[in-house]
């Protein structure tokens, strides 16, 4: 359901939350290595999040990235909205049409009713689940890096 770009963004923000120390910035090469995400691709993702004021970015030898917002205040929905947009919550599961427009025309897809309930639960999860909550449930940073 989520693009790989969005999954990488979520993983990166969790990584930054796990490694957050006062005033510490983490270089893109280190994040890329630890999460096994190609550096150029990761750079574009992190810059997008920085432009939206979710991350702080500094260039130079002591530069890198850090959270601009407390991890408890960043929801999964915030990241999805920036990277993939909210269409994921409107699109038809089997690609016939957007569920919203199909439903308005009284011609929903064959799985519309079943998927609608799941989509609502998924939206609530993404809206309620914060990066801080996820970070607190991770037992070991090293185990997280290996995912």
PyMOL commands that set and color helices and strands:
alter all, ss='L'
color gray80, all
select helices_A, chain A and resi 4-18+28-35+39-51+71-73+76-83+86-89+99-104+112-128+131-136+141-145
alter helices_A, ss='H'
color red, helices_A
select strands_A, chain A and resi 55-58+64-67
alter strands_A, ss='S'
color yellow, strands_A
deselect
rebuild
show_as cartoon
